[in-house]
Amino acid sequence: MQSILNFLVKHNHWFLFIILEGISFVLLFSFNSYHGATMFTSANSVAGNIYSFVSDIGGYFNLKDENEALLEHNRELICQANAMREELRQYKDSALLANSSYTMQPSKEGFYFNTAKVINNSINRVNNFVTINKGKNDNIGQDMGVFNEKGVIGTVYQASDNFALVMPLLNSKMQLSCRIKDDNNFCSLKWNGDDILHAYIDDLPRHGEFKKGDVVVTSGFSSTFPTGIPVGEIVEFTESSTSNFNSAKVRLFVDFSTIDNVFVVGNDGKEEQKALEESITEEQ
């Protein structure tokens, strides 16, 4: 205690100076309108900058939660859109059946959707793969479709408890069943291993009418993807004089160098459909 008193006594002139300076500033800003307004404006500016800085930091750390919430909202919208698309298809089918002598119930597609995040990705190999951060514990398994807001990415190749390996379109072993959106002709899309922006179709029927700009979407013929998910657009079209099929170069909608958040689509009826189709194959 004595040392504190000695310190105060030794430096009393400094403390007196600070007190007098404080009193002078209070008198200056209290009784001088110009200086008071200047001080008030400056204080508000400094406080505003501090609050803005703190808000920016808080917003940055909240981005992850907001992004996950937005991704979940997109997943719900995709589920709703797919359900509405299926109801519309059933309505059209029912209208056609009403004018027919057949009475059968249109099949109900059982697609469901999950969200995941890409944690590893390769684009410089002939057979590339993508790793996502969800697996069997999240009901993600082999042969499920993977896509994002731009279009198809690929299918699940293998899954562990917490991760899954996706075979993307940028894999020479990957082949996707597609159709031309406005023409409804079916075809298969395959990557040749050269250009990560483009893939190719070699089985377009010669009798079909195709042109640059035609959009390629999933056919819905497999149990992996529902019909109508975007794949790409035709940028080059080549007619064949020796074959019954023409070919086309397709610009992929997905930029595989920047994929991040994805949707994984499953099908409740996949195993039943697969077992039925395999039973026919075994009989042949």
Buried (B, 14 or more C-beta within 10 A) or exposed (E): EEEEEEEEEEEEEEEEEEEEEEEEEEEEBEEEEEEEEEBEEEEEEEEEEEEEEEEEEEEEEEEEEEEEEEBEEBBEEBBEEBEEBBEEBBEEBEEEBEEEEEEEEBEEBBBBBBBBBBEEBBEEEEBBBBBBBBBBEBEBBEBBBBBBEBBBBBBBBEBEEEBBBBBBBBBEEBEBBBBBBEBEBBBBBBBEEEEBBBBBBBBBBEEBEBEEEBBBBBBBEBBBBBBBBBBBBBBEBEEEEEEEBBBBBBBBBBEBEEBEBBBBBBBEBBEEBBEEEEEEEEEE
